[in-house]
Amino acid sequence: MTSKTKPTVLFLCTGNYYRSRFAEMWFNHLAETAGLDWRAESRGLAIERGVSLVGPISPATVAELKKLGVNQPATHRGMMSCTAADLLAATHIVALKEAEHRPLLSERHPGWEDRVKYWHVHDLDAATTEQALGEIRNLVESFLFELPRPEPIETLAAAGQSF
C-alpha cells in the first residue's frame, strides 16, 4: 500500500444502528489490542427505515461493548448511509446478513452485491440481542485472523495477544 491510510473493513447493515456498529467497534478494539494496522468503519444501506429508533446507536450495542471492556466515545455519532465513496475506500466489505443486504446493495449500489463478503446474522426480528451480538463477536474474531498481518499469527500469540 503506497499511502499511510490503514486498510479498512467496511461493515454494512440496514440502519447502522446495531449490528454493523457493534462489528465496527469490536473489530477496532481487537485490532488495536493486537497492534494490527487495520481499522473498521460501518454504514447502513437503508437508514431511513430506522426513523423510529431512539438515539444514535443501539443501547444493547453500547452495553455489550461496555461489558467487553471496549472504550467508547463520550458521544456516539449518528447512523450513516453507505455511499459509493465508502465502498470504493474499503479494502474489504462485509454485510451482516446476505438475505437482507444483497438486495439493498443491488438496488442502491448496483455492481457491488457480488463484491461483498456476506454473513448471516439475524436482526432482532429473528434473534435475541445476545444471539446476534455473540455471533458477530465470533465472526469478527475469526475474520480478523483471515486478514494479512505484518507478523505471523504465532508471533502475536507468543506475545500474549489473544482474541
C-alpha positions, 0 to 999 in steps of 0.5 A, a space after each residue: 500500500 503506497 499511502 499511510 491510510 490503514 486498510 479498512 473493513 467496511 461493515 454494512 447493515 440496514 440502519 447502522 444502528 446495531 449490528 454493523 456498529 457493534 462489528 465496527 467497534 469490536 473489530 477496532 478494539 481487537 485490532 488495536 489490542 493486537 497492534 494490527 494496522 487495520 481499522 473498521 468503519 460501518 454504514 447502513 444501506 437503508 437508514 431511513 427505515 430506522 426513523 423510529 429508533 431512539 438515539 444514535 446507536 443501539 443501547 444493547 450495542 453500547 452495553 455489550 461493548 461496555 461489558 467487553 471492556 471496549 472504550 467508547 466515545 463520550 458521544 456516539 455519532 449518528 447512523 450513516 448511509 453507505 455511499 459509493 465513496 465508502 465502498 470504493 475506500 474499503 479494502 474489504 466489505 462485509 454485510 451482516 446478513 446476505 438475505 437482507 443486504 444483497 438486495 439493498 446493495 443491488 438496488 442502491 449500489 448496483 455492481 457491488 452485491 457480488 463484491 461483498 463478503 456476506 454473513 448471516 446474522 439475524 436482526 432482532 426480528 429473528 434473534 435475541 440481542 445476545 444471539 446476534 451480538 455473540 455471533 458477530 463477536 465470533 465472526 469478527 474474531 475469526 475474520 480478523 485472523 483471515 486478514 494479512 498481518 505484518 507478523 505471523 499469527 504465532 508471533 502475536 500469540 507468543 506475545 500474549 495477544 489473544 482474541 
